Amino acid sequence: MAEHDVASPGLPEASDDHDPNLGTRTPLDRLVGKGTRAAAWLVLLAMAISVFEVVMRYGLDSPTSWVHETVIFLVATSFALGGPAALANNRHIRVRVLYDLVGTRFRYVLDCFNDVMTFVFCLAMSYAGWVMFWRASHSPLGEWQLERSGTSWNPPFPALTKGVILFALAVMTLQALWHLYQTFFSPRPPEGGSEGSGASDATSDAAPDAAVDHKEPR
């Protein structure tokens, strides 16, 4: 599938088909799609160890100290990686009322505005994520010290979760930057109508002239 072989410029439509690459715009999107599909198995892992906890707690009267925090970390990771996955496959929530009412040229303007705002938002959130992760991974004196949960098990999951959030936001920033470049430097749509209408109009206009010329006596 070509990157711009879509109905509207810049924004390929998401599909419910089974092809995982439908809706992707760049090679980075396809790479992100593969990685996030693999990360989706974390939800199944979280479910499995939750069942293990139920059996240990209520069946064997021997509750664990690690399942609850591990499940929270796995689910939080899957939620954080959902952002790059949705951006890669163009499956984020959009209100298309205005987009569907305007013509092709103004859709291109809306695509440019959308990509600019997406990049600015992801860049700002990445900076906030960096500040959050730095505070969770360093002591007030600037030494490396991961934030921990403070429970009896005391894993560094709070710091790791914030690191995953920072990673997801950084990936989304790269995706948005690539989308922005692609939208601004892709071929601009013709004024009015859809792409290819100009060629068909030219053909239809030329056809009667050709017929008239054919009928003129020599």
C-alpha positions in Angstrom: 0.0 0.0 0.0 1.4 3.3 -1.0 1.8 5.9 1.7 -0.4 8.4 0.0 -2.8 6.1 -1.8 -5.7 7.4 0.3 -8.9 9.4 -0.2 -7.8 12.5 1.6 -4.3 14.0 1.5 -2.0 13.3 4.5 -4.4 11.3 6.6 -5.0 7.6 5.5 -8.2 6.2 6.8 -8.1 3.6 9.5 -9.8 0.3 8.6 -11.4 -2.6 10.4 -9.7 -5.1 8.0 -7.1 -7.5 9.3 -4.2 -5.9 7.6 -2.2 -4.3 10.5 -0.5 -1.8 8.2 -3.7 -0.2 7.0 -3.8 3.4 8.2 0.0 3.7 8.6 1.8 6.6 7.0 5.5 6.0 7.5 8.0 3.1 8.0 8.2 4.3 11.7 4.5 3.8 12.0 4.8 0.2 10.8 7.7 -0.5 13.1 5.7 1.0 16.0 2.7 -1.2 15.0 4.8 -4.4 15.2 6.3 -3.4 18.6 3.0 -2.5 20.2 1.3 -5.6 18.9 3.9 -7.6 20.7 3.5 -5.4 23.8 -0.2 -6.2 23.8 0.6 -9.6 25.3 1.4 -7.8 28.5 -2.3 -7.6 29.2 -2.6 -11.4 28.9 0.4 -11.8 31.3 -1.3 -9.4 33.8 -4.4 -11.5 33.6 -2.5 -14.8 34.1 -0.7 -13.6 37.3 -3.9 -12.1 38.6 -5.5 -15.6 38.3 -2.4 -16.9 40.1 -2.9 -14.5 42.9 -6.5 -15.5 43.3 -5.6 -19.2 43.5 -2.8 -18.5 46.0 -4.8 -16.1 48.2 -8.2 -17.9 48.3 -7.2 -21.4 47.4 -4.0 -21.9 49.3 -4.3 -19.1 51.8 -0.9 -17.8 50.8 -1.2 -14.4 49.2 1.8 -12.9 47.3 3.4 -9.5 47.8 4.3 -8.9 44.2 1.3 -9.6 42.0 -0.7 -6.4 42.6 2.1 -4.0 41.9 3.3 -6.1 38.9 -0.2 -6.1 37.4 -0.5 -2.3 37.8 2.9 -1.8 36.1 2.0 -4.1 33.2 -1.3 -2.5 32.5 0.2 1.0 32.8 2.8 0.0 30.3 0.2 -1.2 27.8 -1.8 2.0 28.3 1.2 4.2 27.7 2.1 2.3 24.5 -1.4 2.7 23.3 -0.6 6.3 22.3 2.0 5.4 19.7 -0.1 2.5 18.5 -3.2 4.8 17.9 -1.1 7.4 16.2 0.6 4.9 14.0 -2.6 3.4 12.7 -4.6 6.6 12.6 -7.1 5.2 15.2 -7.2 8.2 17.6 -10.7 9.7 18.2 -11.6 12.5 15.9 -14.7 14.6 15.3 -15.0 14.7 11.5 -18.0 17.0 11.1 -16.1 20.0 9.7 -13.6 17.7 7.9 -16.3 16.0 5.9 -18.1 19.2 5.0 -15.2 21.0 3.3 -13.5 20.3 0.0 -10.1 18.7 -0.8 -8.1 21.9 -0.6 -9.4 22.9 2.8 -8.9 19.4 4.1 -5.3 19.8 3.2 -5.2 22.9 5.4 -6.9 21.0 8.2 -4.3 18.2 7.9 -1.5 20.6 8.2 -3.0 22.3 11.2 -3.7 18.9 12.8 -0.1 17.7 12.3 1.4 20.9 13.6 -0.8 20.9 16.8 0.0 17.1 17.3 3.7 17.7 17.1 3.6 20.7 19.4 1.5 18.8 21.9 3.7 15.7 21.8 6.9 17.8 22.1 5.5 19.6 25.2 4.4 16.4 26.8 7.7 14.8 26.1 9.4 17.6 28.0 7.0 17.2 30.9 7.7 13.4 30.8 11.4 14.0 30.9 11.1 16.3 34.0 8.8 13.7 35.7 11.2 10.8 34.9 14.3 12.8 36.0 12.7 13.5 39.4 11.8 9.8 39.7 15.2 8.5 38.8 17.5 11.0 40.7 17.9 12.1 44.2 17.7 15.8 45.2 21.5 15.8 45.0 21.4 14.6 41.4 22.5 11.0 42.1 20.9 8.1 40.3 18.2 6.7 42.6 15.0 5.1 41.3 11.8 6.0 43.0 10.2 2.9 44.7 6.7 2.0 45.7 7.5 1.9 49.5 5.7 -1.4 50.1 7.2 -4.6 51.6 8.3 -5.7 48.2 9.4 -2.1 47.3 10.0 -2.4 43.5 11.2 0.5 41.4 8.0 0.4 39.3 7.0 4.1 39.8 10.3 5.2 38.2 10.0 2.5 35.5 6.4 3.5 34.7 7.4 7.1 34.2 10.3 5.9 32.0 7.8 4.0 29.8 5.6 7.1 29.6 8.6 9.2 28.5 9.6 6.6 25.9 6.0 6.5 24.5 5.8 10.3 24.3 9.2 10.5 22.6 8.1 8.0 20.0 4.9 9.9 19.4 7.0 13.1 18.9 9.0 11.4 16.2 5.9 10.0 14.6 4.2 13.5 14.6 7.4 15.1 13.2 7.5 12.6 10.3 3.8 13.1 9.7 4.3 16.8 9.6 7.1 16.6 7.1 5.1 14.2 5.0 2.0 16.5 4.9 3.9 19.7 4.1 6.0 18.1 1.4 3.5 15.8 -0.2 1.9 16.8 -3.5 -0.8 19.4 -2.8 -4.3 18.5 -3.9 -5.9 20.4 -6.9 -8.2 23.3 -6.2 -11.8 22.0 -5.9 -12.9 18.4 -6.3 -10.9 15.3 -5.7 -7.6 14.3 -7.2 -7.8 13.2 -10.8 -10.9 15.3 -11.5 -8.9 17.7 -13.6 -7.6 15.0 -15.9 -11.1 13.6 -16.3 -12.5 17.1 -17.1 -9.8 17.7 -19.7 -10.6 14.3 -21.3 -14.3 15.0 -21.4 -13.7 18.5 -22.8 -11.4 17.2 -25.5 -13.7 14.4 -26.5 -16.4 16.6 -28.2 -13.7 18.6 -30.0 -12.1 15.4 -31.3 -15.5 14.2 -32.5 -16.2 17.5 -34.3 -12.8 17.5 -36.0 -13.4 13.9 -37.1 -16.7 14.9 -38.9 -15.3 18.0 -40.7 -14.9 17.4 -44.4 -11.4 17.6 -45.8 
